[in-house]
Amino acid sequence: MKIKQLSVFLENKPGRLSVPCQTLAKAGINILTLSLADTEQFGILRLIVRDWQRAKQVLEDAGCVVNVTEVLASEVEDKPGGLARILETIEQAGVNLEYMYAFTFRSEDKAVLVFRFEDPDAAIKLLKSKGFNLVDSVELYNRVEK
């Protein structure tokens, strides 16, 4: 159920974001989804790719600082209150959600969101017990590439 995510650390300066994007493009690696968070001095580009080991190596060879983390992808009802429902479940259980972002595709009438939890194993157990559909990496990659 866990999906490997690459976090690329970037200086918050013009042109820094294009380096990892161009590097992956030249290597023929498609970015399936991404998120960019920044502060005044640096940013973190979080991305999911099919071949994360190769992408990590290519990025590091280009001089990027890359960290690998585990995230979960879950289907969430794509209607008012869908996100609130899963967040309420997480909060009531006291599971710490560090951040989240969305995929650009839908799964029928559901959105697919990426969640980073402090304790992914506890989150998996909780979400499965409450009927949320977690999407594994193979299923996720197949959905994105259709």
C-alpha atoms as an extended CHARMM CRD file, in Angstrom:
* protein
*
       146  EXT
         1         1  MET       CA              0.0000000000        0.0000000000        0.0000000000  PROA      1               0.0000000000
         2         2  LYS       CA              2.9160000000        2.3600000000        0.5590000000  PROA      2               0.0000000000
         3         3  ILE       CA              4.2030000000        4.3420000000       -2.3980000000  PROA      3               0.0000000000
         4         4  LYS       CA              7.7110000000        5.7530000000       -2.6990000000  PROA      4               0.0000000000
         5         5  GLN       CA              7.8560000000        9.5190000000       -3.1060000000  PROA      5               0.0000000000
         6         6  LEU       CA             10.9340000000       11.5270000000       -4.0140000000  PROA      6               0.0000000000
         7         7  SER       CA             11.5450000000       14.8270000000       -2.2510000000  PROA      7               0.0000000000
         8         8  VAL       CA             13.9800000000       17.1000000000       -4.0650000000  PROA      8               0.0000000000
         9         9  PHE       CA             15.4160000000       20.0360000000       -2.1530000000  PROA      9               0.0000000000
        10        10  LEU       CA             15.7220000000       23.2370000000       -4.1760000000  PROA      10              0.0000000000
        11        11  GLU       CA             17.0160000000       26.7340000000       -3.5760000000  PROA      11              0.0000000000
        12        12  ASN       CA             14.2040000000       29.2360000000       -3.9090000000  PROA      12              0.0000000000
        13        13  LYS       CA             15.7500000000       30.9890000000       -6.9240000000  PROA      13              0.0000000000
        14        14  PRO       CA             14.6570000000       31.4060000000      -10.5420000000  PROA      14              0.0000000000
        15        15  GLY       CA             15.3290000000       28.3460000000      -12.7020000000  PROA      15              0.0000000000
        16        16  ARG       CA             15.9150000000       25.8710000000       -9.8710000000  PROA      16              0.0000000000
        17        17  LEU       CA             12.6230000000       24.0340000000      -10.4250000000  PROA      17              0.0000000000
        18        18  SER       CA             13.3760000000       23.3560000000      -14.0680000000  PROA      18              0.0000000000
        19        19  VAL       CA             16.5750000000       21.4040000000      -13.2820000000  PROA      19              0.0000000000
        20        20  PRO       CA             14.9180000000       18.2660000000      -11.8530000000  PROA      20              0.0000000000
        21        21  CYS       CA             12.0730000000       18.4730000000      -14.3650000000  PROA      21              0.0000000000
        22        22  GLN       CA             14.4440000000       18.7030000000      -17.3370000000  PROA      22              0.0000000000
        23        23  THR       CA             16.7060000000       16.0100000000      -15.8860000000  PROA      23              0.0000000000
        24        24  LEU       CA             13.8250000000       13.5540000000      -15.5840000000  PROA      24              0.0000000000
        25        25  ALA       CA             12.5190000000       14.4740000000      -19.0410000000  PROA      25              0.0000000000
        26        26  LYS       CA             15.9260000000       13.8150000000      -20.6380000000  PROA      26              0.0000000000
        27        27  ALA       CA             15.9900000000       10.4210000000      -18.9030000000  PROA      27              0.0000000000
        28        28  GLY       CA             12.5110000000        9.6080000000      -20.2440000000  PROA      28              0.0000000000
        29        29  ILE       CA             10.9840000000        9.5030000000      -16.7520000000  PROA      29              0.0000000000
        30        30  ASN       CA              7.3930000000       10.7170000000      -16.5110000000  PROA      30              0.0000000000
        31        31  ILE       CA              6.2540000000       12.6080000000      -13.4070000000  PROA      31              0.0000000000
        32        32  LEU       CA              2.9060000000       11.1460000000      -12.3520000000  PROA      32              0.0000000000
        33        33  THR       CA              2.1040000000       13.8280000000       -9.7940000000  PROA      33              0.0000000000
        34        34  LEU       CA              3.9490000000       16.4800000000       -7.8380000000  PROA      34              0.0000000000
        35        35  SER       CA              3.7010000000       19.0810000000       -5.1600000000  PROA      35              0.0000000000
        36        36  LEU       CA              5.9060000000       22.0820000000       -4.4830000000  PROA      36              0.0000000000
        37        37  ALA       CA              6.2210000000       23.7000000000       -1.0670000000  PROA      37              0.0000000000
        38        38  ASP       CA              8.4720000000       26.6420000000       -0.4150000000  PROA      38              0.0000000000
        39        39  THR       CA              9.8880000000       28.9950000000        2.1300000000  PROA      39              0.0000000000
        40        40  GLU       CA             11.7720000000       32.1890000000        1.4680000000  PROA      40              0.0000000000
        41        41  GLN       CA             15.0770000000       30.3370000000        1.0270000000  PROA      41              0.0000000000
        42        42  PHE       CA             14.2980000000       26.8260000000       -0.2080000000  PROA      42              0.0000000000
        43        43  GLY       CA             11.6290000000       24.5870000000       -1.6340000000  PROA      43              0.0000000000
        44        44  ILE       CA             10.7530000000       20.9170000000       -1.5930000000  PROA      44              0.0000000000
        45        45  LEU       CA              9.5670000000       19.3160000000       -4.8050000000  PROA      45              0.0000000000
        46        46  ARG       CA              7.6810000000       16.1390000000       -3.9410000000  PROA      46              0.0000000000
        47        47  LEU       CA              7.0050000000       13.8110000000       -6.8160000000  PROA      47              0.0000000000
        48        48  ILE       CA              5.8890000000       10.3360000000       -7.6760000000  PROA      48              0.0000000000
        49        49  VAL       CA              7.2900000000        8.4580000000      -10.6490000000  PROA      49              0.0000000000
        50        50  ARG       CA              7.0120000000        4.8420000000      -11.7400000000  PROA      50              0.0000000000
        51        51  ASP       CA             10.7400000000        3.9950000000      -11.4900000000  PROA      51              0.0000000000
        52        52  TRP       CA             11.6760000000        5.8950000000       -8.3610000000  PROA      52              0.0000000000
        53        53  GLN       CA             15.0890000000        4.2110000000       -7.9300000000  PROA      53              0.0000000000
        54        54  ARG       CA             16.2240000000        5.2420000000      -11.4030000000  PROA      54              0.0000000000
        55        55  ALA       CA             14.7530000000        8.7280000000      -10.9740000000  PROA      55              0.0000000000
        56        56  LYS       CA             16.5710000000        9.1540000000       -7.6620000000  PROA      56              0.0000000000
        57        57  GLN       CA             19.8730000000        8.1340000000       -9.2350000000  PROA      57              0.0000000000
        58        58  VAL       CA             19.4140000000       10.3950000000      -12.2720000000  PROA      58              0.0000000000
        59        59  LEU       CA             18.5470000000       13.3560000000      -10.0580000000  PROA      59              0.0000000000
        60        60  GLU       CA             21.4680000000       12.7520000000       -7.7070000000  PROA      60              0.0000000000
        61        61  ASP       CA             23.8140000000       12.4190000000      -10.6890000000  PROA      61              0.0000000000
        62        62  ALA       CA             22.5910000000       15.8780000000      -11.7490000000  PROA      62              0.0000000000
        63        63  GLY       CA             23.5460000000       17.2800000000       -8.3430000000  PROA      63              0.0000000000
        64        64  CYS       CA             20.1100000000       17.2570000000       -6.7070000000  PROA      64              0.0000000000
        65        65  VAL       CA             19.6030000000       16.3740000000       -3.0530000000  PROA      65              0.0000000000
        66        66  VAL       CA             16.9030000000       13.6820000000       -2.9660000000  PROA      66              0.0000000000
        67        67  ASN       CA             15.1210000000       11.9980000000       -0.0690000000  PROA      67              0.0000000000
        68        68  VAL       CA             12.7800000000        9.0000000000       -0.3680000000  PROA      68              0.0000000000
        69        69  THR       CA              9.6560000000        8.8530000000        1.7970000000  PROA      69              0.0000000000
        70        70  GLU       CA              6.6500000000        6.5720000000        1.9370000000  PROA      70              0.0000000000
        71        71  VAL       CA              3.1970000000        7.9550000000        1.2440000000  PROA      71              0.0000000000
        72        72  LEU       CA             -0.2700000000        6.4890000000        0.8530000000  PROA      72              0.0000000000
        73        73  ALA       CA             -2.7510000000        7.0890000000       -1.9510000000  PROA      73              0.0000000000
        74        74  SER       CA             -6.4290000000        6.8450000000       -1.1290000000  PROA      74              0.0000000000
        75        75  GLU       CA             -9.6140000000        7.2580000000       -3.0550000000  PROA      75              0.0000000000
        76        76  VAL       CA            -11.8160000000        9.9790000000       -1.5910000000  PROA      76              0.0000000000
        77        77  GLU       CA            -15.3760000000       10.7420000000       -2.6100000000  PROA      77              0.0000000000
        78        78  ASP       CA            -15.2250000000       13.5900000000       -5.1200000000  PROA      78              0.0000000000
        79        79  LYS       CA            -18.1440000000       15.5440000000       -3.7020000000  PROA      79              0.0000000000
        80        80  PRO       CA            -18.6780000000       18.1020000000       -0.9560000000  PROA      80              0.0000000000
        81        81  GLY       CA            -17.6130000000       16.5560000000        2.3340000000  PROA      81              0.0000000000
        82        82  GLY       CA            -15.5060000000       13.7620000000        0.8100000000  PROA      82              0.0000000000
        83        83  LEU       CA            -12.2130000000       15.1750000000        2.0190000000  PROA      83              0.0000000000
        84        84  ALA       CA            -13.7510000000       16.2350000000        5.3360000000  PROA      84              0.0000000000
        85        85  ARG       CA            -14.8470000000       12.6270000000        5.9610000000  PROA      85              0.0000000000
        86        86  ILE       CA            -11.3730000000       11.1350000000        5.6380000000  PROA      86              0.0000000000
        87        87  LEU       CA             -9.7880000000       13.9900000000        7.6030000000  PROA      87              0.0000000000
        88        88  GLU       CA            -12.2970000000       13.5140000000       10.4200000000  PROA      88              0.0000000000
        89        89  THR       CA            -11.4770000000        9.7940000000       10.5240000000  PROA      89              0.0000000000
        90        90  ILE       CA             -7.7600000000       10.5660000000       10.7480000000  PROA      90              0.0000000000
        91        91  GLU       CA             -8.1910000000       13.2540000000       13.4120000000  PROA      91              0.0000000000
        92        92  GLN       CA            -10.5040000000       11.1850000000       15.6190000000  PROA      92              0.0000000000
        93        93  ALA       CA             -7.9350000000        8.3790000000       15.6740000000  PROA      93              0.0000000000
        94        94  GLY       CA             -5.1170000000       10.7620000000       16.5770000000  PROA      94              0.0000000000
        95        95  VAL       CA             -3.0670000000        9.7980000000       13.5140000000  PROA      95              0.0000000000
        96        96  ASN       CA             -0.7150000000       12.6100000000       12.5050000000  PROA      96              0.0000000000
        97        97  LEU       CA             -1.0910000000       13.7620000000        8.9000000000  PROA      97              0.0000000000
        98        98  GLU       CA              2.0070000000       15.6830000000        7.8220000000  PROA      98              0.0000000000
        99        99  TYR       CA              0.8330000000       16.8220000000        4.3680000000  PROA      99              0.0000000000
       100       100  MET       CA             -1.2640000000       15.8370000000        1.3810000000  PROA      100             0.0000000000
       101       101  TYR       CA             -1.7920000000       16.6330000000       -2.2880000000  PROA      101             0.0000000000
       102       102  ALA       CA             -3.9090000000       15.3460000000       -5.1450000000  PROA      102             0.0000000000
       103       103  PHE       CA             -3.4180000000       13.4210000000       -8.3440000000  PROA      103             0.0000000000
       104       104  THR       CA             -4.6800000000       15.1150000000      -11.4800000000  PROA      104             0.0000000000
       105       105  PHE       CA             -6.8820000000       12.1720000000      -12.4220000000  PROA      105             0.0000000000
       106       106  ARG       CA            -10.0780000000       10.7440000000      -11.0160000000  PROA      106             0.0000000000
       107       107  SER       CA            -11.0750000000        7.1680000000      -10.3740000000  PROA      107             0.0000000000
       108       108  GLU       CA            -14.7090000000        7.0010000000      -11.5190000000  PROA      108             0.0000000000
       109       109  ASP       CA            -16.4880000000        9.2830000000       -9.0050000000  PROA      109             0.0000000000
       110       110  LYS       CA            -13.5240000000        9.4690000000       -6.6320000000  PROA      110             0.0000000000
       111       111  ALA       CA            -10.5070000000       11.7290000000       -6.3310000000  PROA      111             0.0000000000
       112       112  VAL       CA             -7.1520000000       10.1640000000       -5.5020000000  PROA      112             0.0000000000
       113       113  LEU       CA             -5.1250000000       11.9410000000       -2.8360000000  PROA      113             0.0000000000
       114       114  VAL       CA             -1.5800000000       11.3890000000       -1.5900000000  PROA      114             0.0000000000
       115       115  PHE       CA             -1.1030000000       11.4580000000        2.1830000000  PROA      115             0.0000000000
       116       116  ARG       CA              2.1210000000       11.5550000000        4.1790000000  PROA      116             0.0000000000
       117       117  PHE       CA              1.6090000000       10.2410000000        7.6970000000  PROA      117             0.0000000000
       118       118  GLU       CA              3.9710000000       10.1850000000       10.6350000000  PROA      118             0.0000000000
       119       119  ASP       CA              3.0830000000        6.4830000000       11.0480000000  PROA      119             0.0000000000
       120       120  PRO       CA              2.0000000000        5.0470000000        7.6680000000  PROA      120             0.0000000000
       121       121  ASP       CA              1.3260000000        1.5760000000        9.0780000000  PROA      121             0.0000000000
       122       122  ALA       CA             -1.1410000000        2.9430000000       11.6480000000  PROA      122             0.0000000000
       123       123  ALA       CA             -2.7840000000        5.0030000000        8.9010000000  PROA      123             0.0000000000
       124       124  ILE       CA             -3.1510000000        1.9530000000        6.6430000000  PROA      124             0.0000000000
       125       125  LYS       CA             -4.7880000000       -0.0410000000        9.4200000000  PROA      125             0.0000000000
       126       126  LEU       CA             -7.1380000000        2.8250000000       10.3070000000  PROA      126             0.0000000000
       127       127  LEU       CA             -8.2060000000        3.7340000000        6.7800000000  PROA      127             0.0000000000
       128       128  LYS       CA             -8.7870000000        0.1280000000        5.7310000000  PROA      128             0.0000000000
       129       129  SER       CA            -10.8660000000       -0.5100000000        8.8670000000  PROA      129             0.0000000000
       130       130  LYS       CA            -13.0450000000        2.5030000000        8.0200000000  PROA      130             0.0000000000
       131       131  GLY       CA            -13.6360000000        1.3550000000        4.4300000000  PROA      131             0.0000000000
       132       132  PHE       CA            -11.3410000000        3.7220000000        2.5610000000  PROA      132             0.0000000000
       133       133  ASN       CA             -9.7710000000        2.2630000000       -0.5770000000  PROA      133             0.0000000000
       134       134  LEU       CA             -6.0040000000        2.5890000000       -0.5250000000  PROA      134             0.0000000000
       135       135  VAL       CA             -4.3950000000        2.3990000000       -3.9370000000  PROA      135             0.0000000000
       136       136  ASP       CA             -1.1240000000        0.4820000000       -4.2570000000  PROA      136             0.0000000000
       137       137  SER       CA              1.6560000000        1.6100000000       -6.5760000000  PROA      137             0.0000000000
       138       138  VAL       CA              0.9440000000       -0.8830000000       -9.3830000000  PROA      138             0.0000000000
       139       139  GLU       CA             -2.7490000000        0.0350000000       -9.4900000000  PROA      139             0.0000000000
       140       140  LEU       CA             -1.8870000000        3.7110000000       -9.2830000000  PROA      140             0.0000000000
       141       141  TYR       CA              0.6110000000        3.5970000000      -12.1490000000  PROA      141             0.0000000000
       142       142  ASN       CA             -1.8470000000        1.6680000000      -14.3070000000  PROA      142             0.0000000000
       143       143  ARG       CA             -4.5970000000        4.2140000000      -13.6760000000  PROA      143             0.0000000000
       144       144  VAL       CA             -2.3760000000        7.1890000000      -14.4390000000  PROA      144             0.0000000000
       145       145  GLU       CA             -1.0280000000        5.7620000000      -17.6790000000  PROA      145             0.0000000000
       146       146  LYS       CA             -4.4070000000        4.8910000000      -19.2120000000  PROA      146             0.0000000000
